[in-house]
Amino acid sequence: MKNVMATFSPRTIRILYSAATFFALILTLSHALDILFFKATSNDQCGWLPRQKGEQGVEITQVVPGGVTDVAGVKDGDILHAINGIKFGNGQEAMKIINEVKLHDYVDYLIERDGALFTTKVQVLKVFDIRYLGNFLLGFGFLVVGYIVVLSRPQGKIQRMFARYGILAMLFLGLAGSQSVPSQTWLYRTYVAAIIFGWIFMIPICITFFLHFPVKLKAASWGWLKVILYSLSIVTIAPVVYRFFSSMPKELPPFVSIITSNTPSVAFVAGLIIFTVTYFVGVDPSRRKQLRPMLAGVVIGIASIIYANILQRSNQFVLFTSPILLLPTLLVVLLPVSFGYAIFRYRLMDIDLVVKKSLLYAVVTAMLAGLYLFLVYVIGTATSYLLGTEESDVGNLFAFVVIAFAFDPLKRRAQDWIDRFFYQERYNYQRALLEFSQELPSKIHLDEILESILSRISSTMHVEKLAVVLCDPREGCSFSASGIADSDCSFAQDPDGLLALLGRTRTPQSFALLSTEPELYDIGTNDREKLLRSGVVLSVPMFLQGRLIGLINAGPKLSGKVYSQEDIDLLSTVGGQAAIAIENARLHQSEIEIQRFEKELALARDIQQSLLPKANPVIKGLDISGISIPASTVGGDYYDYIELGDGKLLVVVGDVSGKGVSAALYMSKIQGMIQVIAPMHEHPRDMLVQVNRRIYESMERKSFITMILALFDLRRKEVLICRAGHSKALIGVNGSLEYLRGGGIGLGLERGPVFEQELEEIRRPLHSDSLFVFYSDGLTEAMNEGEVPFGEETVFDLVRTRRSMTARQLQETILTSVADYRGAAEQNDDLTVVVVKSRVPED
């Protein structure tokens, strides 16, 4: 299995495990519906004992007081000879007869008491099999957790093994232990094949998985152990296979039945015991906190299994006479829940799971709905019992009313818990990025920037060992480090060194296995020893315009968690923003040298242009074209396209007062803030409010920023527009053309209340011919040689007469017209134009 899977691509492995998972789920779910609802076992609220010496009929025992058999006048010790006139030889034959009867129908019991025969009518109830429900949920929990694990790391051996554990647990627990089988031949054969497959592989996987997890034991490499486990599986399944395929199935000998029925359960518990022993003996104490939820789940699971077996041994008819005693057996569900909690909470098995909030909400809602139905059933049944009614309509109605009031608040609380539990770290990261983007423009010295990077990463990710290294082919390496020796922070430009590896791969590199599996890393001895001495487990490159300028080396997190993809994304983003800030710091240091300053300004312009969209987005339903032309080497205009998913596109156009380096710095700051804030809010107005609150304190009072945001929602066919003191947009719909008004003052002019009061968000529908032109005041205020502005009326007439053009053609026409109008006059302000034409089909 290992060698075969190792040759497959991650996509192929995901497809294979997805197919196996959904096959197991569909097969067992259909079977579960039969057992619990459609073909539920009949119940007359008493027990049936076989008669001595193999006599015909069964002996009535454990009659439930007030139950349907008691109401019919049947007592303990009576002999049941026939049901609806049909005689039977044993309890199994009798059960087949009564199982054909519908819920609440009556059957005729032929009873013998003290040698006399009489007939009585007994109402038939149906069993809700709590034992099977617990087994099904146990297998389902491991199936879901294992499936998510293998999707996240399909090429990992332990991840694939855990996924197989879940699939086999679902097949075995979901299909075994019931007499209900499909009536269709093909489905019956599939059912039997799945039981045999699950049985044969379930026993070995129960043991071998826990020989590999949480740590690999020596016994995991014992080939003879696997032979014994598979042989045991085949031997114990053989009698079951015989019963399935025998033309005249019969009861197995008691000792054979005990062995075959209990071997898988013993193997399952044995695996849990191996995990428990390994936890205390083989696991490093520093890792036990991460595994503690699993240990708690294992203890509860084993206790519930022991409880169920003791209860079944003491009263074989408990399901029919005292089903409420079986409720504690449902605690076994905590076993897969605890595994899932620990795996996703502490990133065990090298799992990096980013769960969409909408998906989690859907899962929680589905779970609450299932809990809702279950509580309706339990409360309804209990109420009917207390009221002494045979029908449960009154009880169900009462339960429905009571739980309906509690369901919605419970759902809201669950969603709040999801936000806190799953997204707190992501929220903290977003906040850290936002604060970091605010700090950078104020840092003009290289040492301050490096210290800011160290402080921000250390406080956010809780890392003690950290180094920011800047490397120049001519000047060598400069660095700022915490917890790492200076000698381990300097890296040469060697072909097999760390810098060459990062430059070649252009991706962050994990060195978590460098000490145990050094053959996995293509890195020279010198740099390898530095990484091992310093305890570095992650190295993130810092690129500027495709050139490697440095790296961030990080040691292990204090929490003991592995670095997730979110962690790596944070470090990469910090490195990217820091690269720009570092370049700006170098520009500042060289301002006294005119010639070098001009070169650096040219480089800064390239950086600024690299921050702007490199190409217009290609989105079905929209035709978009944008451009920004600075008046000087570095300008203060800014535009961007931010795709927010679900058919949403945010168009941003901004204008920083003034121009040059100062305006460019504010522009880069605004860009970082918008990119972080936009995914956190649904409305452009809220985005602008948050930006203003954060930028007000850090801006010079003589400076301000105008901005307009347009959120295009193709699914709803509408656009939300909000402008903060920016030039009015031109909007064309159904042949008309108008300037969009809407209130708002510039960013950074006022702390908050007045800004928020003046800000207005406008909603417009999207039609097939809708047109939107966004621009900076560099268009309308462009001067000719006579210092006469181009003006809004000129722009209006130009767009009105050329609106049939494509977005690109219209944009180029506007630029050509303003250039012709300006003539020999110098461009006096930055000029930005973004044209959006709707191609959304009409409903």
Buried (B, 14 or more C-beta within 10 A) or exposed (E): EEEEBEEBEEEEBBEBBEEBBEBBBEBBBBBBEBBBEEBBBBBBBBBBBBBEEEEEBBBBBBBBEEBBBBBBBBEEEBBBBBBEEBEBBBBEBBBBBBBEBEEEEBBBBBBBBEEEEEEBEBBBBBBBBBBBBBBBBBBBBBBBBBBBBBBBBBEBBBBBBBBBBBBBBBBBBBBBBBEBBBEEEEBEEBBBEBBBBBBBBBBBBBBBBBBBBBBBBEEBEEEEBBEEBBEBBEEBBEBBBEEBEEEEEEEBEEEBEEBBBEBBBEBBBBBBEBBBEBBEEEBEEEBEEBBBBBBBBBBBBBEBBEBBBEBBEEBBBBBBBBBEBBEBBBBBBBBBBBBBBBBBEBBBBBBBBEEEEEEBBEEBEEEBEEEBEBBBBBBBBBBBEEEEEEEBEEBBEBBBEBBEEEBEEBBEEBBEEBBEEBBEBBEEBBEBBBBBBBBBBEBBEBEBBBBBBBBBBBEBBEBBBBBBBBBEEEEEBBBBBBBBEEEBBEBBEBEEBBBBBBBEEEEBBBBBEBEEEEEEBEBBEEBBEBBBEBBBBBBBBBBBEEEBBBBBBBBBBEEEBBBBEBBBBBBBBBBBBBBBBBBBBBBBBBEEEEEBBEEBBEBBBEBBBEBBBEEBEEBEBBBBBBBBBBBBBBBBBBBBBBEBEEBBBBBBBBBBBBBBBBBBBBBBBBBBBBBBBBBEBEBBBBBBBBBBBBBBEEBEEEBBBBBBBBBBBBEBBBBBBBBBBBBBBBBBBEEEBEBBEBBBBBBBBBEEEEBBEBBEBBEBEBBEBBBBBBBBBBBBBBBBEEEEBBBBEBBBEBBBEEBEBEBBEBBBBBBEBBEEBBEEBEBBBBBBBBBBBBBBEEE
